[in-house]
């Protein structure tokens, strides 16, 4: 039976190969940031400070925030690294509208929608700025559910550390 689920923020599902949360302690958080736990983060290209990813962003993803922003420049930033081993869970949407999970969504690359309220969803309407791949429904969610949670991984060329190695 199809169910309509509550919309939720990104979360870590499985963490492997590294011991725990990563930290950006220096230079830390960029000034005036307002992200929530579960927001994808990037490093500012010039200052290397951490800031929230944007829906149309072209900078590789460093990781997913393990806590909210403080709003104070230089604050230590905990995050789950975007790497080949970590799997996250996210809500599947069509822009900001509900969408029914279909088999055609599985193994497909999409972009993310980061809203002004700092919520992040898989956006099936964004096939231009692709940063994640849908792996399948999260436990407790089924094909046919609306606002289904899906397992995702960040695409290799969108993972900050792998992309940096590839261009070095």
trRosetta pair geometry for C-beta under 8 A, 3 or more apart (Angstrom, degrees):
i j d omega theta_ij theta_ji phi_ij phi_ji
2 100 7.1 -17 -152 -137 137 111
2 142 7.4 -128 -107 84 55 109
2 144 4.0 -107 -93 142 105 102
2 145 5.6 -176 -155 -86 71 44
2 146 7.0 67 167 -13 108 81
3 142 7.6 87 22 38 97 101
3 145 5.0 -9 58 -126 73 99
3 146 7.4 -130 107 35 41 74
4 98 6.8 -7 -141 -150 107 149
4 145 7.2 167 -86 -171 29 71
4 146 4.1 -11 -112 64 77 116
4 147 6.0 64 -168 23 66 110
5 91 7.6 -153 96 -125 115 104
5 141 6.9 -41 -38 -108 154 106
5 145 6.1 34 -16 169 109 119
5 146 6.8 -177 19 88 69 61
5 147 4.4 -142 65 95 80 103
5 148 6.3 104 19 -93 133 35
5 149 6.8 -88 115 -21 162 86
6 147 6.9 -160 79 130 11 145
7 91 5.0 83 -145 -164 69 172
7 93 7.3 33 -123 -70 119 124
7 119 7.1 50 140 176 115 146
7 121 7.1 -38 -159 -88 111 123
7 147 5.3 -98 -76 -150 72 128
8 11 7.2 -20 136 -18 118 116
8 91 5.6 144 48 -47 62 118
8 149 6.8 -7 48 -89 117 116
9 36 6.1 -102 -113 102 158 122
9 37 6.8 105 113 91 150 69
9 38 3.6 109 144 91 113 154
9 39 7.4 -52 -162 -55 119 62
9 119 5.6 -117 -92 -137 82 74
9 120 6.2 63 -150 37 72 81
10 38 4.0 160 65 -176 72 93
10 39 7.2 142 39 -75 118 21
10 40 7.0 52 26 -45 166 78
10 64 5.6 -114 120 -148 132 135
10 88 5.5 4 -171 171 101 131
10 89 7.2 154 -155 79 54 49
10 90 4.9 -13 -103 -95 79 93
10 120 4.9 -21 -18 79 112 120
11 38 5.6 -35 -70 -108 56 115
11 88 6.5 155 79 -162 36 82
11 89 5.2 -16 63 57 89 96
11 90 7.9 173 23 -73 62 53
12 15 5.7 1 -180 -49 130 105
12 64 6.8 171 -65 77 82 133
12 66 7.9 6 -25 -105 128 85
12 80 4.9 168 -83 -86 123 169
12 86 6.7 -61 -139 -166 96 109
12 87 7.9 97 -167 81 59 49
12 88 5.9 -60 -109 -108 37 74
12 89 7.8 27 111 14 10 83
13 87 4.7 -57 67 107 112 90
13 88 5.7 145 -1 -141 95 16
13 89 4.4 107 -66 -33 114 95
13 138 6.9 -134 -111 -125 136 109
13 151 5.9 -81 43 -123 174 91
14 86 6.9 177 91 -149 62 46
14 87 4.4 23 46 45 98 105
15 18 7.0 -75 172 62 99 85
15 20 7.8 72 137 -102 149 16
15 80 6.4 -109 -98 -146 121 116
15 85 7.3 63 -166 121 43 100
15 86 5.3 2 -114 -113 65 91
16 85 4.1 -120 74 174 93 117
16 86 7.0 -169 30 -74 68 49
17 83 7.2 -123 76 115 130 137
17 84 7.9 20 26 74 161 84
17 85 4.1 -161 16 -57 125 173
18 22 7.4 -9 149 -59 147 98
18 81 6.4 33 41 32 164 132
18 83 7.1 91 -14 39 132 159
18 85 7.1 152 0 68 89 139
18 86 8.0 -34 33 -54 114 106
21 66 4.9 -2 -132 -55 130 169
21 78 4.7 12 159 -169 136 105
21 79 6.8 135 -167 60 89 22
21 80 6.4 -67 -120 -76 71 61
22 63 6.2 -179 53 -52 125 165
22 78 7.4 143 78 -156 44 54
22 79 5.5 -34 69 71 93 76
22 80 7.2 121 19 -123 93 17
22 81 4.8 71 -10 -53 142 99
23 76 5.8 -14 -166 -173 111 105
23 77 6.8 143 -158 75 58 50
23 78 5.6 -29 -98 -98 76 60
23 79 7.6 145 -95 22 29 72
24 27 7.6 -13 160 58 102 49
24 28 5.9 154 119 -105 86 33
24 29 7.8 125 91 -54 112 52
24 43 7.5 -180 -119 -96 151 100
24 49 8.0 128 143 -151 135 39
24 50 5.0 138 68 -43 152 123
24 62 7.5 18 -53 154 134 152
24 76 7.2 163 82 -158 51 54
24 77 4.4 -5 54 56 99 106
24 79 7.1 18 -5 11 99 118
25 28 6.1 -7 -172 -74 24 89
25 76 4.7 -6 -113 -116 70 96
25 77 7.9 -153 -69 29 37 63
27 47 6.1 -82 63 158 161 91
27 48 5.7 117 18 85 113 91
27 49 4.9 -67 94 -83 118 79
27 74 6.4 -76 173 -110 71 66
28 49 6.5 -10 82 -135 47 84
28 50 6.8 -72 162 17 32 103
28 73 7.3 111 94 168 109 48
28 74 4.5 71 64 -168 137 31
28 75 5.2 163 171 67 129 29
28 76 5.5 -73 -119 -81 110 30
28 77 5.8 143 -156 -13 60 93
29 33 5.5 -117 -176 27 108 139
29 49 6.4 36 149 -175 17 100
29 50 5.3 -50 -106 62 50 99
29 51 7.9 108 -161 -76 63 55
29 69 6.1 136 -147 -146 138 89
29 70 6.2 157 41 37 167 96
29 72 6.8 77 79 79 129 54
29 73 6.4 -146 95 -132 79 30
29 74 6.6 -39 52 38 73 16
29 75 4.4 -5 21 55 125 86
29 76 7.6 -4 -17 57 95 10
29 77 5.1 132 -65 -62 83 111
30 33 5.6 101 70 -48 80 115
30 44 5.7 100 -77 -34 136 134
30 47 6.8 111 -103 84 101 136
30 49 3.7 118 -72 122 80 128
30 50 6.2 -148 -9 72 84 41
30 51 4.4 -13 28 -69 137 99
30 73 6.4 -20 -175 -117 27 82
31 49 7.9 6 -5 153 60 162
31 72 7.6 -26 -121 -167 62 23
31 73 3.8 -21 -73 -65 80 109
32 71 6.4 14 -123 -154 28 72
32 73 7.9 4 -7 -57 59 89
33 50 7.5 4 -78 106 168 79
33 51 5.8 -149 -99 -126 119 67
33 52 6.3 149 -153 -19 101 93
33 69 3.9 -131 111 -152 101 152
33 70 7.8 49 68 48 100 52
33 71 6.3 -146 60 -96 58 41
34 52 7.6 -42 61 -22 60 140
34 69 5.7 -116 -99 59 9 135
34 71 6.6 37 -83 -87 65 92
34 118 6.0 -143 117 -49 85 140
35 39 3.7 -126 -163 53 116 155
35 41 7.1 -111 4 -83 178 92
35 52 4.4 162 -73 -80 116 113
35 65 5.4 158 126 -32 131 161
35 68 6.6 -175 99 -150 62 57
35 69 4.6 98 41 -26 75 112
35 118 5.1 172 -134 -152 45 133
36 39 5.7 113 55 -30 58 110
36 65 7.2 151 103 84 32 141
36 68 5.2 -24 -131 -106 45 92
36 69 7.9 -63 -59 6 27 82
36 118 4.6 136 -1 118 94 121
36 119 7.3 0 41 -80 135 52
37 65 5.6 -137 -130 111 37 100
37 66 6.6 -12 -139 161 93 21
37 67 5.3 -21 -90 -123 98 22
37 68 5.6 -59 -36 -52 74 65
38 64 6.2 -8 -147 176 34 110
38 65 6.3 -42 20 65 21 89
38 120 6.4 -159 133 36 90 114
39 52 5.2 -40 155 -126 133 102
39 53 7.2 -178 164 31 83 85
39 64 7.0 161 78 -156 27 67
39 65 4.8 19 51 13 78 125
39 114 6.7 74 -148 -135 96 116
39 118 5.5 -44 -82 -174 135 97
39 120 5.6 145 -119 -29 57 127
40 52 7.3 88 78 -162 59 63
40 53 3.9 -20 99 18 104 138
40 61 5.1 -53 -173 -135 117 119
40 63 7.5 -170 -148 111 60 26
40 64 5.6 -42 -95 -99 54 71
40 65 7.8 -120 -64 -8 7 82
40 82 7.5 41 -142 -62 99 130
40 112 6.3 101 5 73 142 170
40 114 7.1 -108 41 -78 97 126
40 120 6.1 133 -3 -130 90 161
40 131 7.6 71 -159 127 169 150
41 50 5.1 0 -178 -167 128 104
41 51 6.9 147 -153 75 79 26
41 52 6.4 -62 -105 -106 62 36
41 53 6.4 -132 -92 -27 10 88
41 61 7.2 97 67 -161 43 73
41 62 5.2 -51 100 59 88 106
41 63 5.6 -6 51 67 104 66
41 64 6.9 160 6 -109 87 18
41 65 5.5 106 -40 -57 118 82
41 77 7.0 158 -156 163 165 138
41 79 5.5 -93 34 -109 139 149
42 50 7.5 150 78 -148 34 58
42 51 6.1 -29 65 67 81 77
42 52 7.6 25 20 130 85 15
42 53 5.1 107 -24 -84 105 77
42 57 6.6 -164 -32 -175 152 146
42 59 4.4 86 -166 105 146 123
42 60 6.9 137 -128 81 100 41
42 61 6.2 -79 -83 -114 80 41
42 62 5.7 141 -125 -5 30 97
42 160 7.2 158 -136 -78 66 126
43 48 5.0 -11 -177 -150 117 56
43 49 7.1 140 -155 66 66 23
43 50 6.3 -44 -99 -91 59 55
43 51 7.9 105 -135 22 16 78
43 59 7.4 -142 58 165 57 131
43 62 5.4 94 -28 -58 87 136
43 160 6.7 96 8 -142 108 148
44 47 4.6 9 90 50 130 89
44 48 6.2 -83 63 -26 77 9
44 49 4.8 12 17 53 124 76
44 50 7.6 -114 -11 -57 85 8
44 51 5.6 68 -58 1 93 121
45 59 6.5 -130 -57 -109 97 128
49 73 7.2 -34 -140 -148 149 84
49 74 8.0 -64 -122 -72 116 44
50 62 6.9 -104 -119 58 95 153
50 77 4.3 -58 39 21 159 174
50 79 7.5 -171 -139 -33 146 139
52 69 7.6 -71 -49 -48 102 137
52 114 6.3 159 160 178 113 150
52 118 6.7 -98 -121 -125 155 100
53 57 4.9 -111 -168 17 78 164
53 59 7.4 -146 -120 71 81 95
53 61 6.0 -12 -80 -105 144 90
53 112 6.9 48 112 73 130 135
53 114 5.9 163 92 -42 77 152
53 120 7.9 55 68 -112 109 133
53 131 7.8 120 -178 -165 150 178
54 57 4.3 132 56 -52 73 97
54 114 5.8 -121 -135 55 33 130
55 111 6.5 77 -170 147 71 123
55 112 6.4 -132 -117 95 63 63
55 113 5.1 16 -110 -127 121 47
55 114 5.2 -152 -52 29 75 77
55 123 7.1 37 -145 0 109 157
55 126 6.8 -132 -178 -94 97 159
55 129 7.1 120 154 70 55 146
56 129 5.8 -178 -139 -38 40 158
57 129 6.7 116 59 -175 51 141
57 131 7.9 19 77 -59 101 144
58 129 7.0 -103 -82 -128 63 109
60 82 7.8 -161 162 82 86 141
60 157 7.7 -116 -108 148 113 50
60 158 5.4 175 -135 -168 76 43
60 159 6.4 4 -178 97 115 12
60 160 4.2 150 113 -89 112 58
60 163 4.3 -154 -86 34 158 153
60 164 7.5 -142 59 -38 154 79
61 64 7.9 14 174 -56 121 68
61 82 4.3 75 108 -21 105 166
61 131 6.0 96 -26 -175 127 128
61 154 5.4 -123 65 -137 137 145
61 158 5.5 34 12 149 100 91
61 159 6.4 -43 67 -110 86 40
61 160 6.0 -121 86 -32 33 91
62 79 6.6 53 114 107 99 159
62 81 7.3 -72 159 -132 60 64
62 82 6.4 134 119 18 15 107
62 160 4.4 4 -92 -3 56 155
62 161 7.9 84 -135 -32 60 80
63 79 3.6 119 97 143 130 120
63 80 5.3 176 -175 81 111 41
63 81 4.5 -67 -93 -107 118 29
63 82 5.1 -154 -93 -16 46 74
63 160 7.7 -68 -29 18 66 125
64 79 6.1 153 69 -164 32 90
64 80 4.8 -15 56 56 92 99
64 82 7.0 106 -24 -63 80 85
64 88 6.1 112 -29 -101 162 143
65 68 7.1 70 151 -96 137 23
65 69 7.4 -63 -134 -51 150 72
65 77 7.3 -73 -122 -172 85 98
65 78 7.5 81 -164 86 58 65
65 79 5.5 -51 -102 -105 33 89
66 78 4.0 -68 59 121 122 102
66 79 5.4 -162 -10 -100 91 25
66 80 5.8 117 -69 -30 97 79
67 78 5.4 56 11 56 107 111
69 75 7.8 122 -167 70 62 135
69 77 7.9 -9 -111 -113 69 102
70 75 4.2 53 35 5 140 178
72 75 4.8 89 78 -38 93 118
80 86 5.8 157 160 -156 107 154
80 88 7.6 141 98 -84 139 106
81 86 6.3 153 78 -8 68 145
81 161 7.1 6 -170 -5 120 132
82 86 7.0 -113 -123 62 28 125
82 154 4.1 4 -163 25 111 162
82 158 7.2 -73 154 114 144 81
82 159 4.5 -158 122 -124 98 81
82 160 6.4 97 60 8 113 85
82 161 7.9 169 78 15 76 91
83 86 5.5 81 50 8 82 100
83 154 7.8 53 2 53 16 117
83 159 5.9 108 -100 -159 35 141
83 161 6.6 -5 -97 48 92 128
83 162 7.4 135 -132 -33 61 108
84 153 7.6 35 -150 -176 40 131
84 156 6.6 19 -87 -101 95 91
84 159 7.2 -79 -49 -29 62 170
84 162 7.3 92 -42 -64 96 141
86 153 7.4 144 90 -129 56 83
86 154 8.0 20 77 13 98 102
87 135 6.9 -35 -144 10 120 156
87 151 5.5 1 173 -170 118 104
87 152 7.1 152 -164 73 70 37
87 153 5.6 -49 -110 -78 71 88
88 132 8.0 -76 58 -130 117 133
88 151 7.4 145 80 -157 38 54
88 152 5.2 -30 70 66 88 90
88 153 7.3 143 21 -92 80 38
88 154 7.9 51 10 -34 122 84
89 138 4.7 55 -135 -96 119 141
89 149 5.1 24 174 173 107 113
89 150 7.0 167 -151 81 64 29
89 151 5.9 -37 -97 -97 71 54
89 152 7.2 143 -108 16 20 83
90 112 7.8 -88 -159 -120 157 102
90 120 6.9 -67 -136 115 116 91
90 121 6.4 142 170 -145 104 40
90 122 4.9 113 111 -29 128 97
90 132 7.5 27 21 149 152 171
90 149 6.8 160 81 -151 21 70
90 150 6.1 -29 65 60 74 78
90 152 5.2 -5 16 3 117 134
91 121 4.9 -52 81 -124 93 93
91 122 6.9 -165 89 21 41 82
91 147 5.5 -18 -160 -169 112 76
91 148 7.4 148 -147 82 59 32
91 149 5.8 -44 -88 -95 56 64
91 150 7.8 106 -135 14 13 80
92 99 5.9 -90 130 71 92 110
92 101 5.7 98 62 -89 150 90
92 105 6.4 39 -148 -176 149 155
92 121 7.2 123 -130 -178 10 96
92 122 4.9 -29 -108 68 60 116
92 124 6.7 43 -174 -39 93 109
92 134 7.1 41 -96 -112 120 136
92 147 7.2 168 61 -150 66 25
92 148 5.3 -2 33 66 115 82
92 149 7.5 173 -5 -110 83 15
92 150 5.0 58 -47 -8 113 123
93 96 6.3 0 159 -131 141 20
93 97 6.4 141 -175 67 93 38
93 98 6.7 -65 -128 -105 79 26
93 99 5.7 136 -153 8 28 105
93 113 6.6 -73 75 34 123 137
93 121 4.2 10 18 156 123 147
93 122 6.7 144 26 71 68 58
93 123 6.1 -26 79 -101 87 58
93 124 7.3 -161 92 6 35 87
93 147 7.0 17 -82 -111 82 67
94 97 4.9 -34 71 71 91 95
94 98 7.5 2 24 94 93 21
94 99 4.0 114 -25 -64 99 123
94 123 7.2 88 -143 -158 22 63
94 124 5.2 -42 -99 54 70 104
94 125 5.3 85 -167 -35 69 105
95 113 6.4 117 -155 -91 37 154
95 123 6.0 55 -85 -146 30 107
95 125 5.0 -3 -46 27 81 143
96 113 6.6 -153 -69 149 69 155
96 115 6.7 82 -101 -90 117 124
96 121 7.5 133 -110 34 51 148
98 146 4.6 26 176 -178 120 114
98 147 5.3 -55 -128 -48 94 87
99 124 6.0 -146 133 22 177 136
99 146 6.9 161 77 -140 22 72
99 147 7.8 114 43 -63 55 42
100 144 6.0 -16 -173 -150 110 32
100 145 7.0 155 -148 79 66 24
100 146 5.4 -44 -89 -83 63 71
100 148 7.8 60 -163 -13 37 114
101 105 6.0 -96 -153 39 66 147
101 137 6.2 85 159 -90 158 104
101 141 6.9 83 2 156 164 111
101 142 7.3 162 74 108 130 36
101 143 5.5 -123 109 -126 97 43
101 144 6.6 -39 65 18 82 23
101 145 5.3 10 21 57 116 76
101 146 7.7 -162 -7 -87 77 23
101 148 3.8 -21 -36 25 134 151
101 150 6.8 162 -120 -69 126 111
102 105 5.4 114 61 -10 69 97
102 143 6.5 63 -130 -155 27 96
102 144 7.9 74 -89 -65 55 46
103 106 5.8 -43 -166 16 51 116
103 143 5.9 5 -55 -123 74 139
104 108 7.0 35 151 -38 61 143
105 108 5.6 -102 -164 34 36 127
105 124 6.4 -64 -116 -104 107 127
105 134 5.2 -29 150 87 85 164
105 150 7.2 -103 131 -99 125 157
106 134 5.7 -110 -116 112 36 105
106 135 7.2 0 -151 148 81 18
106 136 5.3 32 -126 -93 115 63
107 133 6.7 -2 -149 -180 37 108
107 134 6.9 -66 -12 78 18 76
107 135 7.4 55 -74 -121 56 35
108 124 7.9 42 107 -130 135 89
108 133 7.0 168 84 -149 24 69
108 134 5.6 4 53 35 74 108
109 127 7.3 99 95 -141 79 74
109 130 3.9 49 146 -169 110 138
109 131 7.9 143 -172 33 96 19
109 132 6.9 162 -147 87 65 38
109 133 5.1 -39 -89 -92 70 74
109 155 6.1 34 -128 -71 122 130
110 122 5.3 78 86 -175 138 91
110 123 5.9 -179 165 70 115 52
110 124 5.6 -62 -117 -101 142 42
110 126 5.9 89 -176 76 79 80
110 127 6.4 -55 -116 -90 60 61
110 130 5.9 -170 143 -123 2 83
110 131 8.0 -41 97 41 47 61
110 132 6.1 -25 63 68 75 88
110 133 7.9 131 16 -106 69 29
110 134 6.7 35 8 -29 115 103
111 123 5.3 -29 83 61 82 109
111 126 3.1 -70 46 124 119 127
111 127 7.2 -130 -8 -65 94 17
111 128 6.7 -10 -39 60 135 62
111 129 4.2 62 -108 81 131 81
111 130 5.6 -94 -60 -88 67 35
111 131 6.0 64 -129 9 55 90
111 132 7.8 114 -133 24 14 85
112 120 5.5 -2 179 -168 121 100
112 121 6.9 152 -160 75 70 38
112 122 6.4 -54 -107 -104 66 40
112 123 6.1 116 -157 5 15 99
112 126 7.4 -76 23 72 19 148
112 131 5.9 -48 -8 53 102 124
112 132 6.5 75 -57 -1 98 120
113 120 6.9 160 80 -150 52 49
113 121 4.8 -11 55 58 102 91
113 122 7.9 27 13 112 86 7
113 123 4.0 103 -32 -62 101 126
113 126 6.8 165 -60 -10 82 138
114 118 7.0 -6 -176 -132 89 46
114 119 7.6 171 -150 81 47 37
114 120 5.1 -11 -100 -99 72 86
115 118 6.8 -92 76 -17 71 13
115 119 4.8 4 36 50 117 84
115 120 7.6 -152 9 -73 76 38
115 121 7.8 39 -25 4 104 101
122 132 6.3 -98 -113 77 101 138
122 134 6.4 84 -166 -78 160 105
122 150 6.3 -38 13 52 155 124
122 152 6.3 180 -78 -74 128 144
123 126 4.1 46 99 12 116 112
124 127 7.9 9 178 -54 47 90
126 129 5.8 -36 174 50 116 85
126 130 7.4 167 128 -76 84 56
127 130 6.3 9 -158 -63 45 106
130 155 6.5 61 131 -21 95 150
130 158 7.6 -127 115 -49 63 144
131 154 6.1 -30 159 -142 82 83
131 155 6.0 -139 -169 20 32 104
131 158 4.3 169 -142 -173 74 161
132 152 4.4 7 180 -178 129 125
132 153 6.7 153 -154 77 78 32
132 154 5.7 -55 -98 -102 71 46
132 155 6.5 -144 -97 -23 16 82
132 158 7.7 -93 -56 76 46 151
133 152 6.5 153 72 -154 43 72
133 153 5.6 -14 53 58 94 83
133 155 6.0 105 -29 -76 97 80
134 150 5.0 -17 -146 152 101 144
134 151 7.4 105 -166 74 56 54
134 152 5.8 -40 -101 -97 47 83
135 150 7.1 154 47 165 64 90
135 151 4.2 -53 61 98 114 102
135 152 6.3 -177 0 -96 92 25
135 153 6.2 67 -47 -7 120 96
136 150 6.7 -176 100 -155 22 86
136 151 5.6 6 57 40 68 109
137 141 4.3 -147 -174 95 107 94
137 142 6.0 59 -166 -99 171 20
137 143 6.7 -116 -43 -48 136 59
137 145 7.5 97 -131 32 129 125
137 148 5.9 -60 -126 171 97 129
137 149 7.4 83 -166 82 66 59
137 150 5.9 -67 -110 -108 37 69
137 151 7.4 43 107 1 13 87
138 141 5.0 55 58 21 75 122
138 148 7.6 169 27 165 88 82
138 149 4.0 -37 28 111 136 101
138 150 6.0 -152 -25 -111 85 12
138 151 5.4 134 -83 -48 71 76
140 149 7.5 21 77 50 98 120
141 145 5.3 -119 -163 50 82 157
141 148 4.4 122 -177 -157 129 93
141 149 5.0 -173 -37 48 152 75
141 150 7.2 -106 94 -71 149 52
142 145 5.2 112 60 -26 66 111
142 148 7.3 -125 54 -119 33 130
145 148 4.0 107 88 -80 109 103
154 158 5.3 -125 176 90 95 105
154 159 5.1 120 110 -74 122 86
155 158 4.4 69 64 15 91 111
155 159 7.3 -151 89 -23 44 82
156 159 5.9 -47 -151 14 34 113
156 162 5.3 -90 -174 123 74 157
157 162 7.2 -102 -94 107 28 112
157 163 5.7 83 -167 -93 49 97
157 166 7.1 -42 -119 31 77 166
158 163 6.9 30 -111 -51 8 131
159 162 4.2 50 80 23 110 111
159 163 6.2 166 74 -15 52 90
160 163 6.0 -61 -139 40 22 108
160 164 6.2 23 161 -22 62 110
161 164 5.8 -53 -145 34 28 113
161 165 6.6 29 155 -19 62 105
162 165 5.7 -54 -151 35 33 111
162 166 6.3 34 152 -22 66 107
163 166 5.6 -54 -147 35 32 114
163 167 6.5 16 159 -8 65 109
164 167 6.3 -66 -148 43 27 99
164 168 6.3 40 153 -40 64 107
165 168 5.7 -49 -147 16 31 119
